[in-house]
Amino acid sequence: MEISVITNCTNRKRVPPPDQLCARTLLAGSSVEVATHWASRLLECETRKPAHEIYCGRSFSEARGASHLLGGQLLIASAGLGLIHADALIPSYSVTVSSGSEDSILRRTGGSAVEWWNALVLRSPFSVKVTPQRADLILVALSRPYFNLLLETFIKWTDADLEKLRLFVRILPDELPRKLQASLMPYGARFDHPLGPRPGTQADFAQRALRHFVEHVLPHSFDNNTDQHANMVNECLSHLTPPDRPNRTRATDAEVKRLIQTHWHTVDGSSSHMLRFLRRHLGIACEQSRFRVLFHEVRASTAHYTSIAENGIHE
């Protein structure tokens, strides 16, 4: 069978991006204007490596592992490049649609993430199109923001194309357009039960579900339809229930940074210990990528003032 896997890129990369390929260095403008300028920068960068050698992190590792087991092609949805082949030679870059990052492209365009995506895929020299007609199965494991970018594409597919689609997204069925609901494999919150088959974080939920499907469901059911696959997933997870989620308090960026500064020495300046401390001991809700940005800002500020004190410099 010809099987395609689609996953999202990661902020973590093995190769540091050059300054000109960081969103923060772009001039502000409309999505089309910024995408056009961005595409020219991509073409000018000659330092490139295969995409699968640039991205790292568990979510990407799980998706790549699933694709390898299937012997299929792996496609990556990238906020900086569009939809690309995992074997494509690409430059390293820093672009995200997350508003909490200094390299958020939305800070440059002022528009929506979907507007940026639509402008990007038409101009990026690396972007390709999904061709469901050429595949027998298309397994899509995406974080919610990236799924929203590709949603318009899936909605346009024919009923025959959608028969090939299996979605692994942390989303409720009734949040999907009706024509896509049958394609959603029913992993849900129960997949994160402490005794679940593949524990992890919410950030890699989709890719963990994909890997489980490829290892425990698909080998026995390559020719099954969406309903049969969904029933098999339900059977695999029937003994699990959704875990209890702690009720944490939302805090602004300024409040989180203030707490990091206050408790810096409590955790000896450890990033991983600080995030656990905020969540478990202070009851603060903070998504991991957002925390990483705020923590680095506090660390840079702390290092700055430590240097001033040590050198006896007064500002």
C-alpha positions in Angstrom: 0.0 0.0 0.0 1.0 3.6 -0.6 0.8 5.4 2.7 1.5 9.0 3.5 2.1 10.5 7.0 1.6 14.2 7.7 2.9 15.7 10.8 3.9 19.2 12.0 7.3 20.7 12.4 8.9 21.5 15.8 10.5 24.6 17.3 13.5 22.5 18.3 16.0 22.2 15.5 19.5 20.6 15.4 20.9 23.5 13.2 20.7 27.1 14.5 18.9 29.4 12.0 20.7 32.3 10.5 19.5 35.8 11.5 17.9 36.4 8.1 15.7 33.4 8.5 14.2 34.4 11.8 10.8 36.0 11.6 11.8 38.8 14.0 14.0 40.3 11.3 11.3 40.7 8.7 9.6 44.0 8.0 5.9 44.2 8.8 3.4 44.0 6.0 0.4 42.0 4.8 0.6 38.2 4.7 1.2 38.3 1.0 3.9 41.0 1.2 5.7 39.2 4.1 5.4 35.8 2.4 6.9 37.2 -0.8 9.9 38.7 1.0 10.3 35.6 3.1 10.4 33.3 0.0 13.2 35.4 -1.5 15.2 34.9 1.7 14.7 31.2 1.6 16.0 31.0 -1.9 19.1 33.1 -1.0 20.1 30.7 1.8 22.5 28.0 0.4 23.1 26.1 3.6 20.6 23.3 3.6 20.1 19.8 5.1 17.4 17.1 4.7 14.4 18.2 6.7 14.4 15.0 8.8 17.9 15.9 10.0 16.9 19.4 11.2 13.8 18.8 13.3 14.0 17.0 16.6 11.9 16.3 19.7 9.6 13.5 20.6 6.6 14.5 18.4 8.7 14.4 15.3 10.5 11.3 16.3 7.2 9.4 16.8 5.9 10.5 13.4 9.1 9.7 11.7 9.2 6.3 13.4 5.7 5.5 12.3 6.5 6.5 8.7 9.6 4.3 8.7 7.6 1.3 9.9 5.1 1.8 7.1 7.7 2.5 4.4 5.7 5.5 3.4 6.4 9.1 2.7 6.6 11.7 5.5 5.3 15.2 4.9 5.9 18.0 7.4 3.6 21.1 7.9 6.0 24.0 8.6 5.0 27.6 9.5 8.1 28.8 7.6 8.2 26.5 4.6 4.7 25.2 3.9 4.1 21.5 3.4 7.4 19.8 2.7 8.9 16.3 2.1 11.0 15.0 5.0 13.8 14.3 2.5 13.7 17.9 1.1 16.9 19.9 1.4 15.9 22.9 3.5 17.6 25.7 5.5 17.1 26.0 9.2 14.7 28.8 10.2 12.7 30.2 13.1 9.1 31.0 12.3 6.0 30.1 14.3 2.3 31.0 14.3 2.4 31.0 18.2 1.8 34.5 19.4 4.0 34.0 22.5 7.3 33.8 20.5 9.5 36.6 19.3 9.6 34.8 16.0 5.8 34.7 15.6 5.0 35.6 12.0 1.7 37.0 13.1 3.6 39.9 14.8 4.8 40.8 11.3 1.6 40.3 9.3 -1.1 41.4 11.8 -3.3 38.8 10.2 -4.5 35.3 11.0 -2.5 32.1 10.9 -4.6 30.8 8.0 -4.0 33.9 6.0 -0.3 33.5 6.4 -0.4 29.8 5.5 -2.4 30.4 2.3 0.1 33.1 1.3 3.1 30.9 2.2 2.2 27.7 0.4 1.8 29.6 -2.9 5.3 31.3 -2.6 7.6 28.9 -0.7 10.1 27.2 -3.0 9.8 24.1 -0.8 6.0 23.7 -0.5 4.2 20.7 -2.1 0.5 19.7 -2.3 -1.2 16.7 -0.8 -2.3 14.4 -3.5 -4.8 11.9 -2.0 -5.4 10.2 -5.4 -1.9 8.8 -5.2 -2.2 7.2 -1.8 -4.1 4.4 -0.3 -4.0 5.8 3.2 -3.2 9.3 4.6 -2.4 9.4 8.3 -2.5 12.9 9.7 -1.0 13.6 13.1 -1.0 17.3 13.8 -1.1 19.7 16.8 -4.3 21.7 16.9 -2.8 24.9 15.5 -1.3 23.1 12.5 -4.5 21.1 11.9 -6.4 24.4 11.7 -4.0 25.5 8.9 -4.7 22.4 6.8 -8.4 22.2 7.6 -9.5 24.0 4.4 -7.5 21.5 2.4 -9.2 18.5 3.9 -12.7 20.0 3.6 -12.2 20.3 -0.2 -11.5 16.6 -0.6 -14.0 14.3 -2.2 -15.8 11.5 -0.3 -13.5 9.0 -2.0 -10.5 10.9 -0.8 -11.8 11.2 2.8 -12.2 7.4 2.9 -8.4 7.3 2.9 -8.0 9.9 5.7 -7.2 9.0 9.3 -6.9 11.9 11.7 -4.9 11.9 14.9 -5.7 15.3 16.5 -6.5 16.3 20.1 -10.0 17.5 19.2 -13.6 16.6 20.0 -15.6 15.1 17.1 -18.3 17.8 17.3 -15.6 20.5 16.8 -14.9 19.1 13.3 -17.0 19.7 10.2 -19.4 16.9 9.8 -17.7 15.4 6.7 -14.4 15.0 8.7 -15.8 13.5 11.9 -15.6 9.8 10.7 -11.9 10.3 9.9 -11.0 11.2 13.5 -9.6 8.1 15.3 -11.1 8.0 18.8 -8.1 8.3 21.0 -9.3 11.2 23.1 -8.2 12.1 26.6 -8.3 8.5 27.8 -5.1 7.8 25.8 -3.3 9.9 28.4 -4.4 7.7 31.3 -1.3 6.9 33.5 -1.7 3.2 32.5 -2.1 4.1 28.8 0.0 2.3 26.2 2.2 5.3 25.2 2.4 8.0 27.8 3.7 11.4 27.0 2.7 15.1 27.0 -0.1 16.9 25.4 2.4 18.4 22.9 3.1 15.0 21.4 -0.4 13.5 21.8 -1.2 13.3 18.1 2.1 11.7 17.1 1.9 9.2 20.0 -1.6 8.2 18.9 -0.4 7.8 15.3 2.5 5.5 16.5 0.1 3.4 18.5 -2.2 3.1 15.5 0.6 2.1 13.2 2.0 -0.5 15.6 -1.2 -2.0 17.1 -4.1 -1.4 14.8 -3.0 -1.0 11.2 -0.9 -4.3 10.9 -4.2 -6.3 11.2 -6.4 -4.0 9.2 -4.8 -2.3 6.2 -8.0 -2.7 4.1 -10.5 -1.6 6.8 -12.6 1.5 6.4 -12.8 4.4 8.9 -15.5 2.9 11.0 -13.7 -0.4 11.4 -10.5 1.3 12.3 -12.3 3.5 14.9 -13.9 0.3 16.4 -10.4 -1.3 16.7 -9.0 1.8 18.5 -12.0 1.8 20.9 -11.4 -1.9 21.6 -7.7 -1.3 22.3 -8.5 1.6 24.7 -11.7 0.3 26.2 -10.1 -0.3 29.6 -8.9 3.3 30.0 -10.6 6.4 31.3 -9.6 10.1 31.0 -7.2 11.1 33.7 -8.1 13.8 36.2 -6.7 17.1 35.1 -5.5 19.6 37.7 -7.3 22.9 37.8 -4.6 25.5 37.3 -4.7 29.2 37.2 -4.0 31.2 34.1 -1.3 33.9 34.4 -0.1 36.7 32.2 3.5 36.6 30.8 4.5 39.3 33.3 3.1 37.3 36.2 4.8 34.1 35.1 8.2 35.9 34.7 7.8 37.4 38.1 7.2 34.0 39.6 10.2 32.6 37.8 12.4 35.4 39.2 11.0 34.9 42.8 11.6 31.2 42.8 14.8 31.1 40.7 17.0 29.9 43.5 14.4 27.5 44.8 15.0 25.3 41.7 18.7 26.3 41.2 17.8 28.0 37.9 16.7 24.7 36.3 14.2 25.1 33.5 12.5 21.7 33.8 12.3 22.0 37.6 10.9 25.5 37.3 8.0 24.4 35.0 7.1 21.5 37.4 7.3 23.9 40.4 5.0 26.4 38.7 2.5 23.7 37.8 2.6 21.4 40.9 3.4 23.7 43.7 2.0 27.1 42.6 -0.9 25.8 40.5 0.0 27.9 37.5 -1.0 26.9 33.9 1.7 27.5 31.4 2.2 25.8 28.0 5.7 24.4 27.6 6.7 26.4 24.5 5.4 29.6 26.1 7.2 28.8 29.3 10.5 28.2 27.4 10.4 31.7 25.9 9.6 33.4 29.2 12.2 31.4 31.1 14.9 32.4 28.6 14.0 36.0 28.9 14.3 35.9 32.7 17.6 34.0 32.5 19.0 36.6 30.1 17.9 39.4 32.4 19.3 37.6 35.5 22.7 37.0 33.7 22.8 40.7 32.7 22.3 42.0 36.2 24.6 39.4 37.7 27.4 40.6 35.4 26.8 44.2 36.4 27.0 43.3 40.1 30.2 41.2 39.7 31.9 43.9 37.7 30.8 46.8 39.9 29.1 48.5 37.0 26.3 51.0 37.9 23.6 51.9 35.4 
